[in-house]
Every structure is written in C-alpha cells, then in structure tokens.
C-alpha cells in the first residue's frame, strides 16, 4: 500500500474505480480491500453503496475468503443463496 501511495493518490484512484464499477455493474454495494504488509492484514481502502447517506458497507468474511481462494472478483445477487459461498 505504501509504495502505491507514494506514486499516486491511491484514495482518489480507488474512489474513481468504484464509481466506474458502479456505472457498469448493478452492484448494491462494494469494497476494495488491499493487503497491508506492515500489519499483515487486509484493509478496507474504498467502499461504496447505492443507499443514501454514508451507510457503512459490511464485508462478508465468507466472500473475502472465496475471493482470496479463487483469485477472482465475485458478483452475487444474494450471497445467502449463492452456492459458491456455502
């Protein structure tokens, strides 16, 4: 994270990336997590919701685990019924 931050305005880039994703996909909410090598954990670096106001986006640990396992993005209409997330 720190290497990217020294080169570009990372927060502005992530916010713009989420805006573009929301223009293209019918997502209700979304988050961008990046690995923090200093603290050895994922950090939420960007989030967006279609709900009015600044509603905090809750992140499913099951979805995060599946994305890390598959090394691919995940779009689901209903995570509770999605068989990929059993």
N, C-alpha and C positions, 0 to 999 in steps of 0.2 A: 504494500500500500504506500509506504513512504517513498519508494522510488518513483512511482507514478505521480504522486502529489508534488514532487519537486519539478516535474517536467510540465505538467498541465494542471488546470483547475479541475481536479478529479470530481469534486462535488457537482460542479456545473455540468460536466460531461455526463455523469450518471443521471442527473435530473433530466437532461435533454434526451438521453437514451430511453428513460422511462416514458417520457412524453411521446416519443416516436413509437414505442411499443404499444402504447395505449391508443394511438391513432390507427394502428394496423390490426391489433387483436381486440377481441371483445372481453378483455380481462376486467374483472371487478376490482381486483387489487393485485399489486405486485411488489416484489422486493428484489434488491440486488445486494447480495452478500459477498464480501471479499475476505480472503484469508489474511489475518493479521499475524505475520511471522514473529513479531515481538512477543505477543501474548499467546501465540499458538492456538488461535480460535477464529471462528468466523465472526465477522462484524457486519451488522446491517449498515450499509453505506447509502442506500437510497430506497425509498418506498413511496408508493402512490396508491390512491384509492379513488374510485369514482364517487364515493359517498361524499356528501357536502361536509365542509369543515376539514379539520385536520385529524380525521379518525385514524388512530394508530392501527397499523397493519399487523395482525397477529401472524406469526410464522409457524407453520406446522413442522415439527421436528421430523415427522414421517416423510413429508415431501422433501425436506432438505436431505435426509438420508438417501432417498431414492435418486435425487438429482446427483448427489455425490457418487453413488454406486454406478449409475448409468452414464455419468459424464455428459448429460444432455439436459436441455431445458424440459420443463413439464408444464403443460397447459391442461387443466381439467375443469369440467363444468361443475362437478360435485365430488370433492375429494373423499367424502364419506362413502360414496358408492363406486369409486374408481378402483377396479380390480388390481391395478398396478400398485396400489397403496394398501393392500391387505395387511 
